[in-house]
Amino acid sequence: MEAYRASKTIARAVNRDGWVCLDCSRRLRTTNNSRPSNEAISRSFRTSAHAKWAHHGTQRPFSTFKPALDSVRRAPKLPETPARTRFAPSPTGYLHIGGLRTALFSYLLAKRTGGQFLLRIEDTDQKRLVPDAEKRLYEDLQWAGLQWDEGPQVGGPHGPYKQSERREIYQKHAHELLEGGAAYRCFCTPQKSGQAQIAYVTSGCYQDCALLPPEQSLDRAEEKRESFTVRLKLPADRKKREYRDLVYGKIIPHGKIIPLRRSTATGASEDPDSAVDAADTILLKSDGTPTYHFANVVDDHLMNITHVIRGTEWMASTPLHYDLYRAFGWSPPEFAHVGLLVDENKAKLSKRNTDLAMDVCSMREENGVLPESLINYLALLGWSNPLPNDLYTMDGLIKNFDLKFTKGNTMARTEKLWYLQKQHVARLCDEVRQTGKKESLAPVAAQMSWVILARWPAILQSERFKTGLDLLYFCVDVLLADSKSYQNPKQYVERNRYLIEFDPSQVPRLDLDERSETVQTIVKDFLVSDFQRPTAHQRDTAVSDERDISLWFDDISARIHDGIQHQVLETTMTDALAQQMTAREGRSPFTNEVLGSIATVKDSPALSIDENQATSNLQKVWTAAVMRYLRGNLSYGLPGPSIGTVMALLGYKECCRRLGVKADDGKGW
């Protein structure tokens, strides 16, 4: 009965999302009047009959039973042929994360289907261009890993890829529309008063220029040199138009199914449909430059774009774009409109309502966001992730991407970004520990170094860090030692500030009662004792194998912890117990040879069971007090890596300096 219930639940998931069985690659979709038999479901999902399904925030099913994920996967919503997509920003400002998300979706679709991703610069509005916006755009996209296949800097067969360099192409296509009767020259100029103003505002034309005979229109334009614009004639059947969107389905501009409103006019009209098609849209301005919509459609067709992914703010322009494709006799591409990014108050995301700068350059330079983290974060905003795990690399996104987007706007929470950033840094640290190659952590370490140098400019003059490279390697070691706490460089440097610079005023006052003097004695004796520690040369030799290069402080940390425990035992053990151990072993129990051969002193065969228990309890009390003293004086009592790791990273001399003990020049960890 349990298996039967599970099968019914899986069948509902199959009906809703169109899943497939990976065992037989058979699509399991049903109609409203039929459903697969229980036997068929059990056979297709034989490894997941007991799977428990639940609903996540995006109303997608997921399983807590891992074999179910291996056996069942949602059928991807993808085109059957390679897709040619494009990202076409206007350099009137810096790249916003919303724009980067649109570019990412277009890039993923192209790579998922084996197609091409194009970059086109739409710079027809020369008055609004920001001087360095185009340069930063290239840098932002390349930093994020979105390298275009065709476009500026790389070229391609459909160039030029900047609209300011395609003026003749637009004029040629505008002339084609004029010759075919789908467009007309409008000789109207802006009016500021009277009936002409009302007509101009409501229709854009107050002289019925569309009714001018072609010969008269051409004569006024070429012989009389009158200024004119080129306008698109509205189609006669515009109220019967309907379009398909890959996200929202059927679109009817004048109907009840996702009605759209667009207008170039702002005046009122008694016609209820005047808000949709009040004015014949201008295609070419009086100076010969194209408008955005005209250039956009011409370029998408000539560059063979098959799929356009853009924000829902452009849905209202879809009817106009379809009118243009129809006027030319071209087949339009597939459109997918994704929701806007909003804050918790459902306001459009901007710098005013968030603690982050919204342009990509500022996010990486001021907030220390990593490209892997930002790409992962943006991909999950509006895309229905088919897997329960949200951690993705670019390769993982390409492998799993499809066109299943959520409808409506998407709430963007920065907490999710920092969570993913923490997970990605931990992943990079794990890779370094496995391979020994620290290059993958270099970008994170570099960001840390910049924060450190900005906060402590004189740090490179200290004995610990003589060069910037020393500081960079130190940052890598800190990341490896505390790999699960990183969110951004400022937060991380603040968390681990005691590893970089020492401020005695931040050392907490420790209340160790009568144990204080003994604890200090233990620490001092440990630092000046002959406890066997590898020298710097021995350490370098021991870690010469590249696979172990990230583990040097782990070995030293273990030695420090053992040495402290042995020193605790030597200092606090009663004379009678020490004499008993000496008599039984025939030598002192505190030599390096003996201590090194005993993993834990409490398990020494030289002691009885009762003596072992007493020794263990005593050792725990004093070790805890020593560790508390060391953490307070070395790391301000703050949480972090083990005290042995802290001491290994600080180095022998720095530990002695902070603890008020004269360092022995011939010693080191």
C-alpha positions in Angstrom: 0.0 0.0 0.0 2.9 2.3 0.8 4.3 1.7 -2.7 0.9 2.3 -4.3 0.6 5.7 -2.6 4.1 6.7 -3.6 3.3 5.7 -7.2 0.2 7.9 -7.3 2.2 10.8 -6.0 4.8 10.3 -8.6 2.1 10.1 -11.3 0.8 13.5 -10.2 4.3 15.0 -10.5 4.7 13.4 -14.0 1.4 14.9 -15.1 2.3 18.3 -14.0 5.9 18.7 -15.1 6.4 16.1 -17.8 9.1 13.9 -16.3 11.1 11.1 -17.9 12.5 7.9 -16.7 16.3 7.8 -17.0 16.3 4.0 -17.0 14.4 3.7 -20.2 14.4 7.3 -21.5 10.6 7.1 -21.9 8.6 10.3 -21.5 5.9 9.8 -18.9 3.2 12.4 -19.8 -0.5 11.8 -19.6 -3.6 13.6 -20.9 -6.5 14.8 -18.8 -8.5 11.7 -19.7 -5.8 9.1 -19.1 -3.0 8.2 -16.7 -0.3 5.6 -16.7 -1.2 2.4 -15.0 0.1 1.6 -11.5 2.2 -1.2 -13.0 3.8 1.1 -15.6 4.6 3.7 -12.9 6.1 1.1 -10.6 8.2 -0.3 -13.5 9.4 3.1 -14.6 10.2 4.3 -11.1 11.2 1.0 -9.6 14.1 2.6 -7.7 12.0 5.2 -6.2 8.7 3.6 -5.2 9.0 4.9 -1.6 10.1 8.4 -2.6 8.5 11.2 -0.6 7.6 14.3 -2.7 7.1 17.8 -1.3 6.6 21.3 -2.7 9.3 23.9 -2.5 8.8 27.7 -2.8 8.7 27.6 -6.6 6.0 24.8 -6.6 8.4 22.3 -8.0 8.6 18.7 -6.6 11.8 17.4 -5.0 12.7 14.2 -3.3 14.4 13.5 -0.1 15.2 10.0 -1.3 18.4 10.2 -3.3 17.9 7.2 -5.7 14.7 9.0 -7.0 16.9 11.9 -8.3 19.1 9.4 -10.1 16.2 7.7 -11.7 13.8 10.5 -12.5 14.5 13.9 -14.0 12.2 16.6 -15.5 12.0 16.6 -19.2 13.9 19.7 -20.4 12.0 22.4 -22.1 14.4 23.1 -24.9 14.4 23.8 -28.6 15.1 20.8 -30.9 17.8 22.7 -32.9 20.8 24.8 -31.7 19.7 28.2 -30.5 21.3 31.5 -31.5 20.7 34.0 -28.7 21.9 37.5 -28.1 22.5 40.1 -25.4 21.9 43.6 -26.7 22.6 46.2 -24.0 22.7 50.0 -24.4 25.8 51.6 -22.9 23.8 54.3 -21.3 24.8 53.1 -17.9 26.7 50.3 -16.1 25.6 46.7 -16.3 23.0 45.9 -13.7 22.6 42.5 -12.2 19.2 42.2 -13.9 20.9 42.7 -17.2 23.6 40.2 -16.3 20.9 37.7 -15.5 19.3 38.2 -18.9 22.7 37.7 -20.6 23.2 34.6 -18.5 20.0 33.0 -19.5 20.7 33.7 -23.1 24.2 32.3 -22.8 23.1 29.1 -21.0 20.4 28.4 -23.7 23.0 28.8 -26.5 25.5 26.5 -24.8 22.9 24.0 -23.6 21.8 23.5 -27.2 25.1 23.7 -28.9 24.3 27.1 -30.4 25.9 30.6 -30.4 25.7 33.5 -28.0 26.0 37.0 -29.6 26.8 40.4 -28.1 25.4 43.5 -29.8 25.8 47.0 -28.7 22.7 49.1 -29.1 24.2 52.6 -29.0 21.8 54.6 -31.3 21.0 57.0 -28.5 24.3 58.9 -28.6 23.2 61.6 -26.3 22.7 59.3 -23.3 25.9 57.2 -23.7 28.2 56.9 -20.6 31.8 57.2 -21.8 33.3 54.1 -20.1 30.1 52.0 -19.9 30.9 50.0 -23.0 34.4 49.1 -21.8 33.1 48.1 -18.4 30.4 46.0 -20.1 33.0 43.9 -21.8 34.9 43.5 -18.6 31.9 42.6 -16.6 30.7 39.9 -19.0 34.2 38.3 -19.3 34.6 38.4 -15.5 31.3 36.6 -15.2 32.4 33.9 -17.7 30.0 34.9 -20.4 32.3 35.0 -23.4 30.4 35.8 -26.6 30.8 33.8 -29.8 30.1 36.8 -32.1 30.2 40.5 -31.4 32.6 43.4 -30.7 36.3 42.4 -30.1 35.7 38.9 -31.6 33.9 39.8 -34.9 31.7 37.4 -36.8 29.9 37.0 -40.2 27.0 39.3 -39.3 28.9 42.4 -38.2 29.2 45.2 -37.5 27.9 44.5 -34.0 27.4 48.1 -32.9 24.2 49.8 -34.1 26.0 53.1 -34.6 27.9 51.4 -37.4 24.8 50.0 -39.1 23.1 53.2 -40.2 23.0 52.4 -43.9 21.5 48.9 -43.2 18.6 50.5 -41.3 17.9 53.1 -44.0 17.9 50.4 -46.7 15.3 48.4 -44.8 13.2 51.5 -44.1 13.2 52.2 -47.8 12.0 48.6 -48.4 9.0 49.2 -46.2 8.3 52.5 -47.9 8.4 50.8 -51.3 6.1 48.0 -50.1 3.5 50.4 -48.6 4.0 49.1 -45.0 5.5 52.5 -43.9 5.1 56.1 -44.9 6.9 59.4 -44.6 5.5 61.7 -41.9 6.2 65.4 -42.4 4.5 66.5 -39.1 6.6 68.4 -36.6 6.0 68.7 -32.9 3.1 71.1 -32.1 2.7 73.0 -28.9 -0.8 74.5 -29.1 -4.3 74.2 -30.7 -5.9 71.3 -32.5 -2.6 70.3 -34.1 -1.2 69.7 -30.7 -4.1 67.4 -29.7 -3.8 65.5 -33.0 0.0 65.2 -32.7 -0.2 63.9 -29.1 -2.9 61.3 -29.7 -1.8 60.0 -33.1 1.7 61.4 -33.8 0.5 62.7 -37.1 -1.9 65.6 -37.7 -1.7 66.0 -41.5 -2.8 62.4 -42.5 0.6 61.8 -44.0 -0.2 58.2 -44.6 -2.7 59.2 -47.3 -0.2 61.2 -49.3 0.4 59.7 -52.8 3.8 58.1 -53.0 4.9 60.5 -55.7 4.0 63.6 -53.6 5.7 62.1 -50.5 8.9 61.4 -52.5 8.9 64.9 -54.0 8.6 66.6 -50.7 11.4 64.5 -49.2 13.9 64.6 -52.1 13.1 67.7 -54.1 11.8 70.1 -51.5 14.1 68.6 -48.8 11.4 68.7 -46.1 12.2 67.0 -42.8 10.4 63.8 -42.2 10.2 60.7 -40.1 9.3 57.2 -41.3 6.3 55.6 -39.6 5.0 52.1 -39.6 1.4 51.7 -40.8 -0.8 49.9 -38.3 -2.0 46.5 -39.6 -5.7 46.5 -40.4 -6.4 43.4 -38.4 -4.5 44.5 -35.4 -7.4 43.6 -33.0 -7.2 39.9 -34.1 -3.5 39.5 -33.3 -2.2 37.0 -30.8 1.3 35.8 -30.0 3.0 33.0 -28.2 5.4 33.5 -25.3 7.6 30.7 -24.0 6.8 31.7 -20.4 3.4 33.2 -20.5 1.8 31.3 -23.4 -0.8 33.1 -25.5 -0.7 36.9 -25.6 -3.6 38.9 -27.0 -2.9 42.6 -27.1 -6.6 43.6 -27.1 -8.0 40.6 -25.3 -8.4 39.2 -21.8 -5.5 36.7 -22.0 -2.5 38.7 -20.9 -3.6 42.0 -22.4 -0.8 44.4 -23.3 -0.7 48.2 -23.4 1.7 50.2 -25.4 1.6 53.8 -26.7 3.9 56.5 -27.9 1.2 59.0 -27.1 0.1 60.4 -23.8 -3.2 62.0 -24.6 -6.6 60.7 -23.8 -8.9 59.2 -26.3 -12.5 57.9 -26.3 -11.4 54.8 -28.1 -10.9 52.0 -25.5 -8.1 50.6 -27.6 -6.3 53.9 -28.1 -3.7 53.0 -25.4 -2.5 50.1 -27.5 -2.2 51.5 -31.0 -2.8 55.2 -30.7 0.2 56.3 -32.9 2.0 54.9 -35.9 5.4 54.1 -34.5 8.4 56.0 -35.8 11.0 53.8 -37.4 13.5 56.4 -38.6 13.9 59.7 -36.9 14.2 63.0 -38.9 18.0 62.8 -38.7 18.0 59.3 -40.3 18.9 57.3 -37.1 16.7 54.3 -36.3 14.5 54.0 -33.3 15.2 51.2 -30.8 12.4 48.9 -31.9 13.2 49.1 -35.6 16.9 48.5 -35.2 16.3 45.7 -32.8 14.0 43.8 -35.2 16.2 44.3 -38.2 19.4 43.2 -36.4 17.8 40.1 -34.8 16.6 39.0 -38.3 19.9 39.7 -40.1 21.9 38.0 -37.3 19.7 34.9 -37.4 18.6 35.1 -33.8 16.2 32.2 -32.9 15.4 32.9 -29.3 15.1 36.2 -27.4 15.1 36.2 -23.6 14.4 39.5 -22.0 12.6 41.1 -19.1 8.8 41.4 -18.8 9.1 45.2 -19.2 9.5 44.5 -22.9 6.3 42.4 -23.2 4.4 45.5 -24.2 6.7 45.9 -27.2 6.1 42.4 -28.5 3.1 43.4 -30.7 5.1 46.1 -32.4 8.0 43.7 -33.0 5.6 41.2 -34.5 4.1 43.9 -36.7 7.6 44.7 -38.0 8.4 41.1 -38.7 5.1 40.8 -40.5 5.7 44.0 -42.5 9.0 42.6 -43.8 7.6 39.1 -44.3 10.0 37.6 -41.8 9.6 34.8 -39.3 10.0 36.1 -35.8 12.2 34.4 -33.2 10.8 32.7 -30.1 10.3 35.1 -27.2 10.7 34.3 -23.5 9.9 37.1 -21.0 11.3 36.7 -17.5 10.1 38.6 -14.4 11.8 41.6 -12.9 14.0 41.4 -9.8 12.2 43.0 -6.8 13.0 43.5 -3.2 10.9 42.3 -0.2 8.5 45.2 -0.7 8.0 44.1 -4.3 9.7 47.3 -5.5 12.1 47.1 -8.5 15.5 46.3 -7.3 17.8 49.3 -7.1 20.7 50.6 -5.0 18.2 52.7 -2.9 16.5 49.6 -1.5 19.3 47.2 -0.9 22.6 47.2 0.9 24.5 46.2 -2.2 25.5 48.2 -5.3 23.5 46.8 -8.2 26.0 47.2 -11.0 28.2 44.3 -11.6 31.5 46.2 -11.4 30.7 47.6 -7.9 29.6 44.2 -6.7 32.9 42.6 -7.5 35.2 45.5 -6.5 33.3 47.0 -3.5 31.5 43.9 -2.2 33.9 41.2 -3.1 31.4 39.0 -4.9 32.9 36.1 -6.8 31.8 35.4 -10.4 30.8 31.8 -9.5 28.7 33.0 -6.6 26.9 35.8 -8.6 26.2 33.6 -11.6 24.8 30.8 -9.4 22.7 33.4 -7.5 21.3 35.0 -10.6 20.5 31.7 -12.3 18.2 30.7 -9.5 16.2 34.0 -9.7 13.3 33.2 -11.9 14.6 29.8 -13.3 12.9 26.7 -12.0 15.8 24.6 -10.7 15.1 20.9 -11.5 17.4 19.7 -8.7 17.1 20.1 -4.9 20.7 21.3 -4.6 21.2 25.1 -5.3 25.0 25.0 -5.6 25.9 25.2 -9.3 29.1 25.8 -11.3 28.8 27.2 -14.8 29.2 23.7 -16.2 26.4 22.4 -14.0 24.1 25.3 -15.1 24.8 24.5 -18.8 24.1 20.8 -18.2 20.8 21.4 -16.4 19.4 24.6 -17.9 16.1 24.7 -19.7 13.4 27.3 -20.5 11.2 26.5 -17.5 10.9 30.0 -15.9 8.6 31.1 -13.2 5.9 33.6 -14.0 5.9 37.0 -12.3 8.6 39.0 -10.7 11.3 37.4 -8.5 12.3 38.5 -5.1 16.0 38.9 -4.7 17.4 38.4 -1.2 21.1 39.1 -0.6 21.2 36.5 2.2 21.0 33.9 -0.5 23.9 35.4 -2.4 26.1 35.3 0.7 25.1 31.7 1.5 26.1 30.7 -2.0 29.3 32.6 -1.8 30.2 30.8 1.4 29.5 27.4 -0.2 31.6 28.2 -3.3 34.6 29.3 -1.2 34.3 26.1 0.8 34.2 24.2 -2.4 37.3 25.9 -3.7 39.1 25.2 -0.5 38.2 21.5 -0.7 39.6 21.4 -4.3 42.9 22.9 -3.1 43.1 20.4 -0.3 42.6 17.6 -2.8 44.9 18.8 -5.5 47.4 21.0 -3.6 47.0 23.7 -6.3 46.3 27.0 -4.7 45.6 29.0 -7.9 41.9 28.6 -7.7 41.9 30.5 -4.4 44.0 33.4 -5.7 41.1 35.7 -6.6 39.6 35.3 -3.1 43.0 35.8 -1.5 43.6 38.9 -3.6 40.4 40.5 -2.5 41.4 39.8 1.1 44.8 41.3 0.5 43.2 44.5 -0.8 41.0 44.8 2.2 44.0 44.2 4.6 46.2 46.7 2.9 43.5 49.3 2.9 42.9 48.8 6.7 46.6 48.3 7.7 48.7 50.1 5.1 52.0 49.5 7.0 51.6 45.8 7.3 54.1 45.0 4.5 56.8 46.7 6.7 56.3 44.1 9.4 58.6 41.1 10.0 55.8 38.7 9.1 54.9 40.1 5.7 57.9 41.4 3.7 56.2 41.3 0.3 52.7 41.3 -1.1 53.2 37.7 -2.2 53.9 36.7 1.4 50.5 38.3 2.4 48.8 36.6 -0.5 50.0 33.1 0.5 49.1 33.9 4.1 45.5 34.7 3.0 45.3 31.4 1.2 46.4 29.6 4.3 43.8 31.4 6.4 41.1 30.5 3.9 42.1 26.8 4.1 42.1 27.0 7.9 38.7 28.7 8.2 37.0 27.6 5.0 33.4 27.6 6.0 33.1 31.1 7.4 33.7 33.2 4.3 31.0 35.5 3.0 32.9 38.5 1.6 36.4 39.9 2.1 35.5 42.7 4.6 33.4 40.3 6.8 36.1 37.6 6.6 39.0 40.0 7.4 37.1 41.4 10.4 36.4 37.9 11.6 40.1 36.9 11.4 41.7 40.2 12.2 43.7 38.8 15.1 45.6 36.7 12.6 46.8 39.8 10.8 47.4 42.5 13.3 47.5 42.4 17.1 45.7 45.0 19.3 46.4 44.4 23.0 43.4 46.5 24.0 41.1 43.8 22.5 42.5 41.1 24.8 39.7 40.1 27.2 40.2 40.0 30.9 40.4 36.3 31.9 39.3 35.1 35.3 41.3 31.9 36.0 41.2 32.2 39.8 44.1 30.4 41.5 45.0 28.6 38.3 46.2 31.8 36.6 49.8 31.7 37.6 50.1 28.0 36.9 48.6 28.4 33.5 51.1 31.1 32.6 53.9 28.8 33.8 52.6 26.0 31.6 52.5 28.3 28.5 55.9 29.7 29.1 57.5 26.3 29.8 55.9 25.0 26.6 57.3 27.8 24.5 60.8 27.5 25.9 60.9 23.7 26.3 62.7 21.2 24.0 59.5 19.8 22.7 60.3 18.5 19.2 59.1 21.0 16.6 60.0 20.9 12.9 62.1 23.8 11.7 61.0 25.9 8.7 63.4 23.9 6.5 62.0 20.6 7.7 58.4 21.9 7.1 59.2 22.9 3.5 60.8 19.5 2.9 57.9 17.7 4.5 55.4 19.4 2.2 57.3 19.4 -1.0 54.8 17.0 -2.4 52.2 19.3 -4.1 49.3 17.2 -2.9 50.1 18.0 0.8 51.0 21.6 0.4 47.8 22.9 2.0 48.2 20.7 5.1 51.4 22.0 6.7 49.5 23.9 9.5 47.4 20.8 10.2 50.5 18.8 11.1 52.0 21.7 13.2 48.6 22.2 14.9 48.5 18.6 16.0 52.0 18.8 17.4 51.2 22.0 19.3 48.1 20.4 20.8 50.0 17.3 21.9 52.9 19.4 23.2 50.5 21.5 25.3 48.8 18.5 26.8 52.2 16.9 27.6 53.3 20.2 29.3 50.1 20.3 31.3 50.6 16.8 32.5 54.3 17.5 33.4 53.5 20.6 35.3 50.4 19.4 37.2 51.1 15.8 37.8 51.9 15.0 41.5 55.4 14.0 42.4 54.2 10.6 43.7 52.5 9.8 40.4 55.5 10.8 38.4 57.8 8.7 40.6 55.5 5.7 40.1 55.6 6.1 36.3 59.4 6.5 36.4 59.8 3.3 38.5 57.5 1.3 36.2 59.1 2.5 32.9 62.6 2.8 34.2 63.0 6.3 32.9 61.4 9.7 33.2 58.0 9.9 31.5 58.6 13.5 30.3 61.3 12.9 27.7 60.5 13.7 24.0 61.0 10.0 23.2 58.5 8.8 25.7 55.9 11.5 25.1 56.2 11.1 21.4 55.5 7.4 21.6 52.3 7.8 23.7 49.3 9.1 21.8 47.6 10.2 24.9 49.2 10.1 28.3 46.0 9.0 30.0 46.2 5.6 28.1 49.7 4.9 29.3 50.3 1.2 30.2 52.5 2.4 33.0 49.4 3.6 35.0 46.6 1.6 36.6 43.0 2.2 35.6 42.3 4.5 38.6 45.5 6.4 37.9 44.6 6.8 34.3 41.2 8.2 35.1 42.6 10.6 37.7 45.3 11.8 35.3 42.8 12.2 32.5 40.4 14.3 34.6 43.3 16.5 35.8 44.6 16.9 32.3 41.2 18.0 31.0 40.7 20.7 33.6 44.2 22.2 33.1 44.2 21.9 29.3 40.8 23.7 29.1 42.2 26.5 31.2 45.4 26.8 29.1 43.4 26.8 25.9 41.1 29.5 27.2 44.2 31.6 28.2 45.8 31.1 24.8 42.6 32.0 22.8 42.1 35.1 24.9 45.6 36.4 24.4 46.2 35.3 20.8 42.8 35.7 19.2 40.8 38.0 21.6 38.7 35.1 22.7 36.9 35.0 19.3 35.7 31.8 17.7 37.7 30.5 14.8 40.1 27.7 13.9 41.6 25.5 16.7 44.1 27.3 18.9 46.8 25.0 17.4 46.0 26.2 13.9 46.0 29.8 15.1 49.4 29.4 16.6 50.7 27.7 13.5 49.5 30.5 11.3 50.8 33.2 13.6 54.2 31.6 13.8 56.4 30.9 16.9 57.9 34.4 17.3 54.5 36.2 17.0 53.0 33.8 19.6 55.8 34.5 22.0 55.5 38.3 21.4 51.7 38.3 22.2 52.2 36.0 25.2 55.0 38.0 26.7 57.6 35.3 26.4 61.1 35.9 25.0 61.4 33.9 21.8 64.3 31.5 21.3 65.9 32.4 18.0 66.8 28.8 17.4 63.3 27.6 17.7 60.1 27.6 15.6 57.2 25.5 14.9 
